[in-house]
Amino acid sequence: MAAEHASPQLLRGVDRAAFAVALAVRLRDRGVPVGLTAIEVLARALAVSPPRSRSALYWTARISLVRHQSELAAFDAMFAAVFDDAMLELGAHRAPPIGPSGEDRLAPVSGGARDEQAGSGLPWVSLPPVVAGAEDSDADFAVPERLPSALAARAEVPFDQLSAAETRLLGQWLAAAVRVWPARRTRRTAVATGGHRIALRSTIARSRRTGWEPIELVHVRAVHKPRPVVMLCDVSQSMQAQATAYLYLMRALTLATDAEVFAFATTLTRLTGVLAHRSPEAAIEQATGRVADRFGGTRIATNVQDLLASHHGHALRGAIVIVASDGWDSDPATQLAAAMARLRRRAYRVIWLNPRAAAPGFTPQVSAMAAALPYCDSLLPADTFGSLAAAIGEISSAVSSTRSRGSRDGTARR
Amino acid sequence: MAFSSIDEVRQRLDEVDYLVDEGTATALFFALTLGQPVLLEGEPGVGKTAAAKALARALGTELIRLQCYEGLTVSEALYEWNYQRQLLAIRLAESNRRTLADADLFTEEFLQERPVLKAIRYVGPSAPVLLIDEIDRADDEFEALLFEFLGESSITVPELGTFTATRRPIVVLTSNRSRELHDALRRRCLYHWIEFPEPQRAAEIVRRSVPAAGEPLIASSTEFIGRARQLDLDKAPGMAETIDWVSALSAVGVTELVRADIVRTLSTIAKTPDDRTTIAQSLDELGYPDAARI
């Protein structure tokens, strides 16, 4: 406190606007999107209450510039980097380095060669394949104009026998397959001819045409929204063959239904943001880069627990939860049973996709799979794109038929 | 009436028994002086709602509260027309053989204020505090409704025109992060992430809220809660739970924390059966071993 009085004002004579912009640019360099509004707020805040101590400056800048809890770490790092050593030599008058960030955006995104490398079977193989797949590169040049029937035939081929280009095409085909998705009734209403309740506002507004005599009654009915979906995809060693295909499934769900999607092996990675990218190639590539624990073991129970405890755990309420894994788990089965029980209580439906379930004579004998099964509504095979599409169809028909039947003849919904 | 410095915010909030750290004080101070809404986020029970309440008390002004829920619309949050009166007015005009002009039914006379419009049209000695509580519980359609208000402190009623606040209300939004808020909403607000208070300040807060409790009880129970938060719990106990727990303990006449009393009053801090089991099993590690077993 004494020091504060001794130095009445920090940053005396500093150009506040330049200072705010300099801080914002440094923050942007660390990946935090800082808007112009935020910079303006910081400049005004500095004017209103000139900081008298380092911590005052810290809070002023943090409250003005940061808009998200996940950005706090980056901000703290930036603040420490700027102010830890040199107090007033932070180059407030230096022009913000616009160059590099602008150039970054123009950098070439992907070439044909990179696609080939990324799609050659396993997405997280960091080394390029020893022998470049000749037919893959041919397929890239030949502009594959495939007929739906040809695709449908390839849809029954196991994932590991598909080329990268085929995987990509089938991924797009899958996105088209997720059209109908189970809905839930929201508390919001919209004008509809067959509605049950009268919308007073629209009725009175319309009665203006009939001399204020409310002749035409306007009805509203509840709006239905796609049911939230949360998908957890196992990307451990034992699931490498399926992982790319599952990424395409997760992308299809993200685009169609605002799903929350996660990949896990030993730790949980949220992929919702990156998979929503416009270009499928870029989305899959970024998602692959995001998953740090590829080649790892599997800890299903720990990851389900982590998801439940994190703030994304709220997204599970009333959601259709899809777990894609072969059930090889290094956590104890009792732990998984406890985690699945909690998941089941929070979710609307729990669906397990197992690539091995398609094999003839499959029985869930892996201890983790057996432990999780009582808490799953269904266990569906998922070894080909065809079975993935069938699984989607099954999910949407099973859930939505319950809904429509329930609303028609008044039976209680399960 | 407004505050002149950040230290004054702390002092004035202190007077109304709400203890803040420097960050929260800074956020509230700028919300006042810059006229920007402030978005408070944090784990449940860190005192987000209490901050808005305390701010209103410290400023001696009215607190207008809007509790959000799914399906919240214009008619519950901003304004609503009084349809019954409109219909009556139609009947009355008919019986008097008058004709109603367009504007006659959509005038301020028939307008019902809801919290946001009320905050805008508030007449009083000082600007009111508008608390938009748990905005994450409303759906994203509702967020879009607020943009005009958060940005310009005004509301446009299509039939009437735009109402603009003569002096900006102090707007506090809280969120529990059950859903990601849209960037457009974040952009219009100052942002502050409230952490759990450190043990010393937590003890001070409990002391204010439960004056009946003794010093050793407060110290040991806040320390216990601090360590319990490190456990893998569904719902980590917040400040609200701590206060409840200490009140419960002091209500049953406990002056010093012992294992039996913790087990007895566990329901005030553990809010699910799983958490109850977890805490009960970890009592040994938390420094309260079973005396009978030693």
Boltz contact constraints between the chains, C-beta under 6 A:
constraints:
  - contact:
      token1: [A, 35]
      token2: [B, 187]
      max_distance: 6.0
  - contact:
      token1: [A, 37]
      token2: [B, 187]
      max_distance: 6.0
  - contact:
      token1: [A, 44]
      token2: [B, 34]
      max_distance: 6.0
  - contact:
      token1: [A, 45]
      token2: [B, 30]
      max_distance: 6.0
  - contact:
      token1: [A, 48]
      token2: [B, 33]
      max_distance: 6.0
  - contact:
      token1: [A, 55]
      token2: [B, 22]
      max_distance: 6.0
  - contact:
      token1: [A, 59]
      token2: [B, 22]
      max_distance: 6.0
  - contact:
      token1: [A, 59]
      token2: [B, 23]
      max_distance: 6.0
  - contact:
      token1: [A, 59]
      token2: [B, 26]
      max_distance: 6.0
  - contact:
      token1: [A, 63]
      token2: [B, 26]
      max_distance: 6.0
  - contact:
      token1: [A, 63]
      token2: [B, 27]
      max_distance: 6.0
  - contact:
      token1: [A, 63]
      token2: [B, 190]
      max_distance: 6.0
  - contact:
      token1: [A, 63]
      token2: [B, 192]
      max_distance: 6.0
  - contact:
      token1: [A, 66]
      token2: [B, 191]
      max_distance: 6.0
  - contact:
      token1: [A, 67]
      token2: [B, 186]
      max_distance: 6.0
  - contact:
      token1: [A, 67]
      token2: [B, 191]
      max_distance: 6.0
  - contact:
      token1: [A, 69]
      token2: [B, 193]
      max_distance: 6.0
  - contact:
      token1: [A, 187]
      token2: [B, 70]
      max_distance: 6.0
  - contact:
      token1: [A, 187]
      token2: [B, 71]
      max_distance: 6.0
  - contact:
      token1: [A, 188]
      token2: [B, 71]
      max_distance: 6.0
  - contact:
      token1: [A, 200]
      token2: [B, 83]
      max_distance: 6.0
  - contact:
      token1: [A, 204]
      token2: [B, 86]
      max_distance: 6.0
  - contact:
      token1: [A, 212]
      token2: [B, 90]
      max_distance: 6.0
  - contact:
      token1: [A, 212]
      token2: [B, 100]
      max_distance: 6.0
  - contact:
      token1: [A, 311]
      token2: [B, 177]
      max_distance: 6.0
  - contact:
      token1: [A, 314]
      token2: [B, 178]
      max_distance: 6.0
